[in-house]
Amino acid sequence: MNDLTPTREERTAKLKGLGTSRKRVEDVRFTQGKGNYVDDVKLPGMLHGDFVRSPYAHARVKSINIDAAMALPGVIAVLTAKDLEPLSLHWMPTLAGDKQMVLADGKVLFQGQEVAFVVAEDRYIAADAVELVEVDYEELPVITDPFKALEPDATVLREDLEPGADGAHGPRKHHNHIFLWEEGDAEATNQAIDSAEVVAEEMVYYHRTHPCPLETCGSVASMDKVNGKLTLWGTFQAPHVVRTVASLLSGIEEHNIRVISPDIGGGFGNKVGVYPGYVCSIVASIVTGRPVKWIEDRMDNLMATAFARDYWMKGKISATKDGKITGLHCHVTADHGAFDACADPTKFPAGFFHICTGSYDIPVAYVGVDGVYTNKAPGGVAYRCSFRVTEAAYFIERMIEVLAIELNMDAAELRRINFIRKDQFPYQSALGWEYDSGDYHTAWDKALAAVGYDDLRKEQAAQVEAFKRGETRKLLGIGLTHFTEIVGAGPVKNCDILGMGMFDSCEIRIHPTGSAIARLGTISQGQGHATTFAQILASEIGIPADSITIEEGDTDTAPYGLGTYGSRSTPVAGAATAMAGRKIRAKAQMIAAYLLEVHDDDVEWDVDRFQVKGAPERFKTMAEIAYASYNQAIPGVEPGLEAVSYYDPPNMTYPFGAYICVMEIDADTGEHDIRQFYALDDCGTRINPMVIEGQVHGGLTEALAIAMGQEIAYDELGNVKTGTLMDFFLPTAWETPNYTTDHTETPSPHHPIGAKGVGESPNVGGVPAFSNAVNDAFRAFGLRHTHMPHDHWRIWKTANDLGLHG
């Protein structure tokens, strides 16, 4: 070696692999306005579609008159359910095993439901024509309360379902009932609670909210009748699944369908399912022979695309007098809206809600979930969480706080004495999950020390006394949360959607000059996959991340995968990427040994090369090996350097975190000021610390929105009261506080690189932290629990109900 030979550290730094804060490569085009979104797709002869939507939440459709609309110049067609019925496309299957109207068939079941699809030369003509379609409605009784929906004399909402017939998940006990899903040991749990020294009960409501991504949903369908091929561009978080569904619906063979997800402006679960707009654009393109684009507006998005949450969670938690939890019982009434369209694994109709034992060693537990139909938009998406984990985390963290009040115990200490210990991992929960790894006590102690917890409690007590003396009108709340998430759906033995096992994939091709392209079955919606997946590969195959292209979202080139949602990209597709990289490296080892004229076992891997054991000056870099793979005949080795991996994880991964929110509340105005928010995350091996920090900041801001005001609210007639951004709270930089991020690192023992995923953790842990801070501020005045969202009016009302306004 000479002085110019790069050191091992220099070679490692050049790779920009695991652990490097590499800038996002995607941002170059995004910040210059060079992104390519669905609405940027423009094809020759393209038409535009728009929906006639119902103003009523429940009504019979007596007639639809399209004459005036069809007479408008530029209108090509107006489709109704009668036009779709001969094709059996007036209803479509949902991802939850239910069926949903594509266009209103006989009646409408929620405000904003699609009634007719207008196709015109441009979107403005289509919008004008929508106003000319005359629909005669007969109003019907509206049900927006899931408890009233189950009353014996409640109006029948789903007249298409046979009375008394079983649903997709078993017997239905009422005509507006969807399923009862249960996990755990009800008898043992009830016995533990009945015999307990202390029991706390509470109804915890997680209100209906909405992901509200920056880009609304849309699609462009182009049917080429000459070669029988359909191309579909769309805002799809799972393009391969959409292709499968499109084939099942249309009868077009799957190999003749190409689905493309271009750049996507945020998904957060809102773009996993299949919407009527996708189906109608396909049908309209088949009928007209021209490409058809559908892009929804913001009001349509808030009113009619998939909602999130709407869980009424009745909990009981029991403990000994010294605070050791002995049992947990939860019954959920889940408002699914007009159709059961939740994007949950088939086996789990309430998603992964049975992670509701959280971070705690609870010996026995039971959870039952009743799904219910109401006159609201369908959906139930996992809004930046993994299949109802956010609801579960909120439930257990509120129940811990309520139990602490019942015990008159410090909530931080109550958590500490009930945490699963480090030596208990892998840990089998009472509700059936096997947690892979964790060190909760270390994370908790680090978090409490970071915020000065003991001093904060002293300050809080002093402020309460000052408030009582009339010296201040402000109260201090300390919101504690320790959450455990479950991500990485998932093992095929546990998880499928529409019968498709939830594996994922990666295909790698090394070029002769030593650069590479990797294609994956996932699709980024802002997570930075082009940056981070290249870093995984850089560490695995020794090619710099800057020389690796990541490609997703095109079903004609990407291997089949189940898409991006539920924080599954890194736990599943990231693992597939690492495993494909190792296949590349295994072949490269044979090539290197041949080139170095030694046995395969006599070479060892070192950062970006194979070197001879004991003689590191003899080596071949990956660039040299790649070139040789294409230009030399190597005995027993096929030319080229490519690999593909379909990865079926053996288990989920379980990231966790400790969050603390310090909030000051003005009792007279209901206004709040977040003084400090500390977020410690443990996502196992950290791929890119800078991307992680960005993910945490974004997720916490969404959590702030949900906890402090974001809500899809309905009146008694089923009208959406928060259907514009004037009413639906999206935080700006003005409302967003400063966040302090931190971490511990507990790798997953079964993941190829030890990564667990982090993208959704801040939303899972952030919501209860904000909510617990509000509730904690009023604890000294007798408050046990108040429902979200905690907007200024509700906080003011809580203070008023407690008699704090004098």
Number of C-alpha atoms within 10 A of each C-alpha: 8 5 6 6 9 12 11 12 9 10 17 19 13 17 23 25 28 24 16 17 18 19 15 16 14 16 15 12 11 12 9 8 9 10 17 15 17 25 18 10 14 13 13 7 10 19 27 24 31 29 28 24 21 22 16 22 28 27 21 17 18 11 12 14 13 20 12 13 23 19 12 15 11 17 21 19 18 25 19 22 21 16 15 17 13 9 12 13 21 21 19 20 19 21 24 24 19 16 16 20 24 25 31 22 20 16 24 28 29 30 23 25 30 24 24 26 28 28 32 27 17 17 18 14 20 28 18 16 27 23 12 18 21 15 17 13 18 13 14 17 15 23 26 23 18 24 15 14 24 20 12 10 8 16 18 18 23 17 12 10 14 10 14 12 13 14 17 15 17 12 14 20 17 18 23 26 22 26 23 20 17 19 15 19 15 18 11 15 23 19 12 23 23 13 13 17 14 20 23 20 16 18 19 22 21 24 21 19 26 26 24 23 19 11 20 24 28 22 28 29 28 25 23 15 12 6 8 11 17 25 18 26 24 29 29 31 27 24 31 27 24 25 23 18 20 22 17 14 16 16 10 15 15 17 13 14 21 21 24 25 25 22 23 24 19 20 25 26 29 30 27 24 21 23 21 21 24 24 22 30 27 25 22 27 23 19 12 14 15 19 25 30 34 26 24 19 13 17 16 19 23 26 23 22 28 30 30 28 22 21 26 22 24 19 20 22 26 26 23 14 15 12 21 17 27 23 26 29 25 24 18 22 19 23 32 30 26 26 26 27 26 27 28 25 24 22 16 18 25 27 21 23 25 27 26 29 28 24 26 22 21 22 17 24 28 23 25 21 22 23 23 26 28 31 29 30 28 25 28 32 32 29 28 27 26 26 29 27 32 32 28 25 28 26 27 26 27 24 24 21 27 24 26 20 19 17 19 11 15 12 20 18 11 19 25 17 16 17 19 22 17 14 10 13 14 14 18 14 23 22 21 12 18 17 24 22 23 30 19 26 18 11 22 23 14 16 23 18 11 14 17 10 17 11 11 16 15 10 12 20 15 13 18 21 13 15 16 11 10 10 11 14 18 21 23 27 26 25 25 31 33 29 33 29 31 30 30 24 30 26 18 18 13 16 19 21 18 17 11 15 20 24 25 30 27 31 22 24 20 24 17 18 14 19 18 25 16 25 21 32 29 32 28 24 22 16 20 20 24 21 25 28 27 28 27 24 27 27 21 24 25 27 27 23 26 18 13 23 16 18 20 24 28 23 22 14 15 20 21 21 27 28 29 27 32 26 26 29 29 26 29 37 29 30 28 28 31 25 23 27 27 18 20 21 22 14 18 27 25 22 26 29 22 14 16 18 11 13 13 17 11 16 24 17 20 15 20 23 25 27 22 23 14 10 10 14 10 12 22 23 19 24 19 18 24 26 17 21 23 17 11 12 11 15 10 8 13 11 15 18 24 19 20 21 22 22 25 20 24 13 23 25 33 28 28 33 29 28 29 29 26 25 22 21 24 18 24 17 16 19 16 21 13 19 13 17 22 22 24 24 26 27 28 26 19 25 25 23 15 16 23 21 19 15 21 25 22 16 25 27 25 24 24 27 26 29 26 23 21 26 25 22 18 18 9 12 16 24 21 23 14 19 20 16 12 8 14 20 19 16 16 10 8 6 13 15 17 14 18 17 16 18 19 20 17 22 23 24 15 17 24 18 22 20 27 35 30 29 29 29 30 30 28 30 33 37 31 31 33 32 30 27 24 30 25 26 23 24 16 15 13 9 17 19 21 18 16 24 24 25 20 19 14 17 27 21 18 22 22 15 11 14 10 17 13 7
